[in-house]
Amino acid sequence: MLGYLIMFDNLTNKIESAFAYFNKITRLDEKQADEGLRKIRQALLESDVALSVTKKFIENVKPKIIGKEVLKSVTPGQMIVKIVYDELTKTLGDKAKDLNLNHVPPVKILVVGLQGSGKTTTSAKLGHFIEKKLSKKFLLVSLDIYRPAAQKQLEVLATNNKMKSLPIVEGQLPIEIAKRAKNATSISGEEVIIFDTAGRTQIDQQMMMELKMLYNEINPQEIMLVADSLTGQDAVSIASEFNKLINLTSITLTRLDADGKGGAALSMKSVTGCPIKFLATGEKIDQLEIFHPDRIANRILGMGDVVTLVEKAQQDLSEEKIKETEEELKQGIFTMNSYLSQLRQMK
Ligand code: GDP
């Protein structure tokens, strides 16, 4: 399904030109590295990656390139692909993070974000995911009494996909709806409640105040921001604003199937400290995927086979060193240098 992530194509194309340069270099020295890193820096900035994130990226990668011992069976260019891949994975969040569902049921998920970011659609997709992949029963609840037909939209999504939503009672306030939902699940036994909240076209005081009130009333275990990846750096600053008010526990990026720059995905974790847990790749109910930083890094670089090759070479080197140490121990020539080399290997 990763093939649908059109959003990253631009970045892939830009980074390829930096790697074309690296492929030609013969040594991992500062002069050669600088020129290639300049190209990577440019690719990241042109892809709308935040300046602070780009700077940190280059600062972290540079010392790993310079003076690094090139493994026997790979080229300097291939080593660099692996170093960049590792840093990209780290920037994207390292490991996939699960939803926070380890709590006495019903677990409450509060879905927040700007209007049009894909909140309602994502709420329904999330329900689908929780039922199909985690085998838990859930209830969908719309707290959006402002946008005409927003509650109806969620109800229709639920009905069309044979999912359960809280019946609409006209005239109720969001807080009243939230209380009614909690009461309903204490009778019908759903393990998870997904609350879709009202958004605005931009952050405003009233929306934030209402969110804070709902947050206090609901006491959610998972606070998920839905952010439109097409809006690039705006998505990142919006996430930061929400995070200040209610500590987000996750971000879902939508519209990764659209032709954009991909910078939001790369900057989000680093800027907000909050993990991306899901990607939305279309309008259909099952077009929600767990965000795996390593797979995304692979998708961006498009060089999975090179990464595997270098990992294999690193593993071969470790095995070779172990054999050398065994030999040295046998012959009684294990020196402080051997010990240092072992420590380096372990690191
Ligand atoms: P809300 O106002 O935040 O609740 O946004 P909606 O859930 O109503 O979504 C707005 C529009 O974006 C709808 O037409 C959705 O079908 C569409 N949409 C949501 N997520 C995605 C996505 O990942 N990809 C694409 N292409 N469209 C999406």
Residues whose N, C-alpha, C, O or C-beta is under 5 A from the ligand:
A	BS01	GDP	L114 Q115 G116 S117 G118 K119 T120 T121 T122 T254 R255 L256 A280 T281 G282 E283
